[in-house]
Amino acid sequence: MASVKPGAFTDSMMFPTVPSLLDTSVKVVVLNLASGNDLERLPLHIKDKCLTLMCKRGIISDSNITAVLHNRLQKLDLSESEVTDAGLAKLSKCPQLKKIDLNSIKESRTAVTTQGITALSQFCRQLQVVYVRRCVNLTDDAIIALSQNCPELRDLNIGGCPNITDRTLTALGQYSHFLKSLNFSRASITDDGVFNLVNGICAKTLKEIHMDHCKQLTDEAVEAVTQFCPQINILLFHGCPLITEQARMALEELTVGRTSQMKHVTWTIY
């Protein structure tokens, strides 16, 4: 018979972790949610737990979102949930919101439009992180509103938004002092837009740019980023058919002396 060495059993084996009564109760409430009214009167700390679980399960909707919102909320993940401009309008009760994730996980999101994001920028002026990847009905006016109304904007993902043009990058260069990370992959951007961005007030703060699959960009866009953004350490420009070997050579030359700073660079040479 095999012997058991002292200490072979851990505390977790002898005393498996049991969910707290609070966590169990929250799960029961969420799984049996009949309407948003069931959550209206809950204390904030319990409401936050319900909100987190509802976000993970993707069951936030226009009809129940109000019940889990409050004026101290700072983060909201709607990436798995189906909400529309009507749902975003209810965020007027969240003036301290700093991060919102509306990235489309599977298919393109069509129910969030320029109207919804513009309203969001007016209600939630402390926003720092905004993810709207593949919200295909957004136009420049939405992002211009964000850049003008949300001066603390630091991290913006507008990748896969085909209606975004140079007007957006020009506005970010004018208004977004603290912008550090920007994803505008698959947008309708040209070299002019990139020039206006990196010659703007965020040039010294930008650390990460994703501009892959922008069909109109050339080597000059890459050179502009590396020349005017000294803090850049992540630069993605693969899938841009007009970018040539010249961009790679310029990248090597312009990053001499700060090679260790570059963390991630991807490109495609055609």
ABEGO torsion letter per residue (X at the ends): XBBBBBGABBAAAABBBBBBAAAAAAAAAAAABABAAAAAABBAAAAAAAAAAAAAAGABBAAAAAAABBAABABBBAAABBBBAAAAAAAAABAABABBBABBABBBBAABBAAAAAAAAAABAABABBBABGBAABBAAAAAAAAAABAABABBBABGBAABBAAAAAAAAAABAABABBBABGBBBBAAAAAAAAABAAAAABABBBABGBAABBAAAAAAAAAABAABABBBABGBAABBAAAAAAAAAAABGAAAABABBBBBBX
